[in-house]
Amino acid sequence: MRKNALELRPNCEHCHKMLLPDSIEAHICTCECIFCATCTDGISGNNICPNCCGGFVLRPI
């Protein structure tokens, strides 16, 4: 089954904070794990996703 280009998940995978589609606080990694800016800075500290070891970038709006 083919995956859609980008899945806009509605909340942070760590703290479950809601992240609206136009949120500038949402970060996405290589495997499309979603984290808020606070958790991205706090749980990884080195810009590495704790789920898949991908790098974080701001999620496109």
Backbone atoms as SQL, in Angstrom:
CREATE TABLE atoms (id INTEGER PRIMARY KEY, chain TEXT, resi INTEGER, resn TEXT, atom TEXT, x REAL, y REAL, z REAL);
INSERT INTO atoms VALUES
  (1, 'A', 1, 'MET', 'N', 0.846, -1.190, 0.000),
  (2, 'A', 1, 'MET', 'CA', 0.000, 0.000, 0.000),
  (3, 'A', 1, 'MET', 'C', 0.881, 1.238, 0.000),
  (4, 'A', 2, 'ARG', 'N', 0.583, 2.177, -0.854),
  (5, 'A', 2, 'ARG', 'CA', 1.363, 3.402, -0.961),
  (6, 'A', 2, 'ARG', 'C', 0.953, 4.408, 0.103),
  (7, 'A', 3, 'LYS', 'N', 1.918, 5.045, 0.722),
  (8, 'A', 3, 'LYS', 'CA', 1.681, 6.043, 1.764),
  (9, 'A', 3, 'LYS', 'C', 1.490, 7.415, 1.136),
  (10, 'A', 4, 'ASN', 'N', 0.602, 8.229, 1.708),
  (11, 'A', 4, 'ASN', 'CA', 0.408, 9.602, 1.234),
  (12, 'A', 4, 'ASN', 'C', 1.685, 10.400, 1.417),
  (13, 'A', 5, 'ALA', 'N', 1.815, 11.472, 0.684),
  (14, 'A', 5, 'ALA', 'CA', 3.035, 12.269, 0.698),
  (15, 'A', 5, 'ALA', 'C', 3.398, 12.785, 2.093),
  (16, 'A', 6, 'LEU', 'N', 2.454, 13.326, 2.816),
  (17, 'A', 6, 'LEU', 'CA', 2.727, 13.857, 4.146),
  (18, 'A', 6, 'LEU', 'C', 1.483, 13.710, 4.998),
  (19, 'A', 7, 'GLU', 'N', 1.631, 13.001, 6.102),
  (20, 'A', 7, 'GLU', 'CA', 0.501, 12.798, 7.004),
  (21, 'A', 7, 'GLU', 'C', 0.567, 13.845, 8.107),
  (22, 'A', 8, 'LEU', 'N', -0.405, 14.739, 8.136),
  (23, 'A', 8, 'LEU', 'CA', -0.430, 15.778, 9.165),
  (24, 'A', 8, 'LEU', 'C', -1.117, 15.249, 10.417),
  (25, 'A', 9, 'ARG', 'N', -0.334, 14.641, 11.264),
  (26, 'A', 9, 'ARG', 'CA', -0.884, 14.130, 12.521),
  (27, 'A', 9, 'ARG', 'C', -1.233, 15.305, 13.413),
  (28, 'A', 10, 'PRO', 'N', -2.293, 15.184, 14.198),
  (29, 'A', 10, 'PRO', 'CA', -2.819, 16.342, 14.924),
  (30, 'A', 10, 'PRO', 'C', -2.152, 16.667, 16.257),
  (31, 'A', 11, 'ASN', 'N', -1.248, 15.813, 16.753),
  (32, 'A', 11, 'ASN', 'CA', -0.690, 16.102, 18.076),
  (33, 'A', 11, 'ASN', 'C', 0.735, 15.568, 18.221),
  (34, 'A', 12, 'CYS', 'N', 1.415, 16.093, 19.231),
  (35, 'A', 12, 'CYS', 'CA', 2.779, 15.685, 19.554),
  (36, 'A', 12, 'CYS', 'C', 2.770, 14.240, 20.034),
  (37, 'A', 13, 'GLU', 'N', 3.698, 13.447, 19.546),
  (38, 'A', 13, 'GLU', 'CA', 3.757, 12.035, 19.926),
  (39, 'A', 13, 'GLU', 'C', 4.278, 11.827, 21.340),
  (40, 'A', 14, 'HIS', 'N', 4.844, 12.880, 21.952),
  (41, 'A', 14, 'HIS', 'CA', 5.369, 12.732, 23.314),
  (42, 'A', 14, 'HIS', 'C', 4.398, 13.282, 24.366),
  (43, 'A', 15, 'CYS', 'N', 4.005, 14.548, 24.225),
  (44, 'A', 15, 'CYS', 'CA', 3.157, 15.180, 25.249),
  (45, 'A', 15, 'CYS', 'C', 1.692, 15.290, 24.828),
  (46, 'A', 16, 'HIS', 'N', 1.389, 14.938, 23.594),
  (47, 'A', 16, 'HIS', 'CA', 0.025, 14.949, 23.035),
  (48, 'A', 16, 'HIS', 'C', -0.569, 16.351, 22.862),
  (49, 'A', 17, 'LYS', 'N', 0.286, 17.371, 22.852),
  (50, 'A', 17, 'LYS', 'CA', -0.175, 18.737, 22.593),
  (51, 'A', 17, 'LYS', 'C', -0.757, 18.807, 21.183),
  (52, 'A', 18, 'MET', 'N', -1.901, 19.471, 21.036),
  (53, 'A', 18, 'MET', 'CA', -2.525, 19.618, 19.726),
  (54, 'A', 18, 'MET', 'C', -1.672, 20.538, 18.842),
  (55, 'A', 19, 'LEU', 'N', -1.453, 20.110, 17.608),
  (56, 'A', 19, 'LEU', 'CA', -0.674, 20.882, 16.642),
  (57, 'A', 19, 'LEU', 'C', -1.523, 21.049, 15.388),
  (58, 'A', 20, 'LEU', 'N', -2.114, 22.220, 15.253),
  (59, 'A', 20, 'LEU', 'CA', -2.972, 22.495, 14.113),
  (60, 'A', 20, 'LEU', 'C', -2.163, 22.444, 12.810),
  (61, 'A', 21, 'PRO', 'N', -2.805, 22.232, 11.680),
  (62, 'A', 21, 'PRO', 'CA', -2.077, 22.137, 10.409),
  (63, 'A', 21, 'PRO', 'C', -1.196, 23.344, 10.089),
  (64, 'A', 22, 'ASP', 'N', -1.565, 24.541, 10.587),
  (65, 'A', 22, 'ASP', 'CA', -0.764, 25.731, 10.319),
  (66, 'A', 22, 'ASP', 'C', 0.185, 26.096, 11.466),
  (67, 'A', 23, 'SER', 'N', 0.394, 25.172, 12.396),
  (68, 'A', 23, 'SER', 'CA', 1.247, 25.426, 13.553),
  (69, 'A', 23, 'SER', 'C', 2.707, 25.573, 13.143),
  (70, 'A', 24, 'ILE', 'N', 3.352, 26.627, 13.633),
  (71, 'A', 24, 'ILE', 'CA', 4.780, 26.802, 13.381),
  (72, 'A', 24, 'ILE', 'C', 5.606, 26.134, 14.478),
  (73, 'A', 25, 'GLU', 'N', 4.937, 25.458, 15.400),
  (74, 'A', 25, 'GLU', 'CA', 5.596, 24.780, 16.503),
  (75, 'A', 25, 'GLU', 'C', 5.812, 23.291, 16.222),
  (76, 'A', 26, 'ALA', 'N', 5.220, 22.780, 15.162),
  (77, 'A', 26, 'ALA', 'CA', 5.313, 21.355, 14.850),
  (78, 'A', 26, 'ALA', 'C', 6.612, 21.018, 14.128),
  (79, 'A', 27, 'HIS', 'N', 7.268, 19.965, 14.584),
  (80, 'A', 27, 'HIS', 'CA', 8.483, 19.460, 13.949),
  (81, 'A', 27, 'HIS', 'C', 8.216, 18.052, 13.443),
  (82, 'A', 28, 'ILE', 'N', 8.806, 17.723, 12.307),
  (83, 'A', 28, 'ILE', 'CA', 8.613, 16.419, 11.696),
  (84, 'A', 28, 'ILE', 'C', 9.992, 15.829, 11.400),
  (85, 'A', 29, 'CYS', 'N', 10.090, 14.505, 11.518),
  (86, 'A', 29, 'CYS', 'CA', 11.373, 13.869, 11.240),
  (87, 'A', 29, 'CYS', 'C', 11.309, 13.129, 9.908),
  (88, 'A', 30, 'THR', 'N', 12.361, 12.460, 9.582),
  (89, 'A', 30, 'THR', 'CA', 12.488, 11.731, 8.322),
  (90, 'A', 30, 'THR', 'C', 11.357, 10.734, 8.109),
  (91, 'A', 31, 'CYS', 'N', 10.922, 10.069, 9.167),
  (92, 'A', 31, 'CYS', 'CA', 9.866, 9.055, 9.067),
  (93, 'A', 31, 'CYS', 'C', 8.491, 9.597, 9.438),
  (94, 'A', 32, 'GLU', 'N', 8.345, 10.924, 9.446),
  (95, 'A', 32, 'GLU', 'CA', 7.094, 11.631, 9.712),
  (96, 'A', 32, 'GLU', 'C', 6.582, 11.506, 11.148),
  (97, 'A', 33, 'CYS', 'N', 7.496, 11.301, 12.104),
  (98, 'A', 33, 'CYS', 'CA', 7.126, 11.391, 13.512),
  (99, 'A', 33, 'CYS', 'C', 6.913, 12.876, 13.803),
  (100, 'A', 34, 'ILE', 'N', 5.911, 13.207, 14.606),
  (101, 'A', 34, 'ILE', 'CA', 5.561, 14.604, 14.884),
  (102, 'A', 34, 'ILE', 'C', 5.789, 14.914, 16.367),
  (103, 'A', 35, 'PHE', 'N', 6.488, 16.015, 16.626),
  (104, 'A', 35, 'PHE', 'CA', 6.738, 16.468, 17.991),
  (105, 'A', 35, 'PHE', 'C', 6.584, 17.984, 18.033),
  (106, 'A', 36, 'CYS', 'N', 6.182, 18.511, 19.179),
  (107, 'A', 36, 'CYS', 'CA', 6.118, 19.959, 19.350),
  (108, 'A', 36, 'CYS', 'C', 7.539, 20.474, 19.591),
  (109, 'A', 37, 'ALA', 'N', 7.724, 21.772, 19.480),
  (110, 'A', 37, 'ALA', 'CA', 9.051, 22.366, 19.636),
  (111, 'A', 37, 'ALA', 'C', 9.632, 22.092, 21.023),
  (112, 'A', 38, 'THR', 'N', 8.807, 22.143, 22.056),
  (113, 'A', 38, 'THR', 'CA', 9.277, 21.902, 23.417),
  (114, 'A', 38, 'THR', 'C', 9.822, 20.493, 23.564),
  (115, 'A', 39, 'CYS', 'N', 9.100, 19.509, 23.071),
  (116, 'A', 39, 'CYS', 'CA', 9.551, 18.117, 23.183),
  (117, 'A', 39, 'CYS', 'C', 10.738, 17.837, 22.265),
  (118, 'A', 40, 'THR', 'N', 10.767, 18.463, 21.098),
  (119, 'A', 40, 'THR', 'CA', 11.905, 18.284, 20.195),
  (120, 'A', 40, 'THR', 'C', 13.187, 18.737, 20.878),
  (121, 'A', 41, 'ASP', 'N', 13.129, 19.877, 21.562),
  (122, 'A', 41, 'ASP', 'CA', 14.306, 20.397, 22.263),
  (123, 'A', 41, 'ASP', 'C', 14.597, 19.617, 23.535),
  (124, 'A', 42, 'GLY', 'N', 13.543, 19.200, 24.226),
  (125, 'A', 42, 'GLY', 'CA', 13.715, 18.578, 25.537),
  (126, 'A', 42, 'GLY', 'C', 14.070, 17.102, 25.524),
  (127, 'A', 43, 'ILE', 'N', 13.426, 16.305, 24.690),
  (128, 'A', 43, 'ILE', 'CA', 13.664, 14.866, 24.759),
  (129, 'A', 43, 'ILE', 'C', 14.846, 14.401, 23.926),
  (130, 'A', 44, 'SER', 'N', 15.143, 15.119, 22.864),
  (131, 'A', 44, 'SER', 'CA', 16.277, 14.683, 22.049),
  (132, 'A', 44, 'SER', 'C', 17.496, 15.553, 22.302),
  (133, 'A', 45, 'GLY', 'N', 17.283, 16.859, 22.338),
  (134, 'A', 45, 'GLY', 'CA', 18.375, 17.783, 22.600),
  (135, 'A', 45, 'GLY', 'C', 19.379, 17.907, 21.465),
  (136, 'A', 46, 'ASN', 'N', 19.478, 16.893, 20.632),
  (137, 'A', 46, 'ASN', 'CA', 20.447, 16.928, 19.542),
  (138, 'A', 46, 'ASN', 'C', 19.781, 16.814, 18.178),
  (139, 'A', 47, 'ASN', 'N', 18.486, 17.149, 18.118),
  (140, 'A', 47, 'ASN', 'CA', 17.721, 17.164, 16.871),
  (141, 'A', 47, 'ASN', 'C', 17.588, 15.775, 16.233),
  (142, 'A', 48, 'ILE', 'N', 17.592, 14.739, 17.056),
  (143, 'A', 48, 'ILE', 'CA', 17.437, 13.367, 16.585),
  (144, 'A', 48, 'ILE', 'C', 16.145, 12.796, 17.158),
  (145, 'A', 49, 'CYS', 'N', 15.308, 12.222, 16.298),
  (146, 'A', 49, 'CYS', 'CA', 14.040, 11.646, 16.731),
  (147, 'A', 49, 'CYS', 'C', 14.283, 10.421, 17.618),
  (148, 'A', 50, 'PRO', 'N', 13.626, 10.356, 18.784),
  (149, 'A', 50, 'PRO', 'CA', 13.802, 9.204, 19.666),
  (150, 'A', 50, 'PRO', 'C', 13.125, 7.931, 19.133),
  (151, 'A', 51, 'ASN', 'N', 12.218, 8.077, 18.179),
  (152, 'A', 51, 'ASN', 'CA', 11.529, 6.910, 17.616),
  (153, 'A', 51, 'ASN', 'C', 12.340, 6.222, 16.525),
  (154, 'A', 52, 'CYS', 'N', 12.889, 7.019, 15.597),
  (155, 'A', 52, 'CYS', 'CA', 13.500, 6.422, 14.409),
  (156, 'A', 52, 'CYS', 'C', 14.916, 6.934, 14.115),
  (157, 'A', 53, 'CYS', 'N', 15.417, 7.845, 14.922),
  (158, 'A', 53, 'CYS', 'CA', 16.744, 8.452, 14.770),
  (159, 'A', 53, 'CYS', 'C', 16.860, 9.350, 13.536),
  (160, 'A', 54, 'GLY', 'N', 15.727, 9.783, 12.994),
  (161, 'A', 54, 'GLY', 'CA', 15.727, 10.733, 11.876),
  (162, 'A', 54, 'GLY', 'C', 15.965, 12.140, 12.390),
  (163, 'A', 55, 'GLY', 'N', 16.312, 13.036, 11.508),
  (164, 'A', 55, 'GLY', 'CA', 16.529, 14.429, 11.866),
  (165, 'A', 55, 'GLY', 'C', 15.235, 15.227, 11.800),
  (166, 'A', 56, 'PHE', 'N', 15.066, 16.194, 12.696),
  (167, 'A', 56, 'PHE', 'CA', 13.863, 17.035, 12.739),
  (168, 'A', 56, 'PHE', 'C', 14.019, 18.277, 11.871),
  (169, 'A', 57, 'VAL', 'N', 12.909, 18.685, 11.276),
  (170, 'A', 57, 'VAL', 'CA', 12.767, 19.970, 10.594),
  (171, 'A', 57, 'VAL', 'C', 11.399, 20.515, 10.945),
  (172, 'A', 58, 'LEU', 'N', 11.185, 21.802, 10.701),
  (173, 'A', 58, 'LEU', 'CA', 9.850, 22.360, 10.914),
  (174, 'A', 58, 'LEU', 'C', 8.891, 21.700, 9.930),
  (175, 'A', 59, 'ARG', 'N', 7.704, 21.335, 10.408),
  (176, 'A', 59, 'ARG', 'CA', 6.717, 20.723, 9.527),
  (177, 'A', 59, 'ARG', 'C', 6.190, 21.774, 8.559),
  (178, 'A', 60, 'PRO', 'N', 6.129, 21.459, 7.273),
  (179, 'A', 60, 'PRO', 'CA', 5.598, 22.435, 6.305),
  (180, 'A', 60, 'PRO', 'C', 4.153, 22.801, 6.626),
  (181, 'A', 61, 'ILE', 'N', 3.786, 24.024, 6.345),
  (182, 'A', 61, 'ILE', 'CA', 2.411, 24.477, 6.570),
  (183, 'A', 61, 'ILE', 'C', 1.607, 24.209, 5.325);
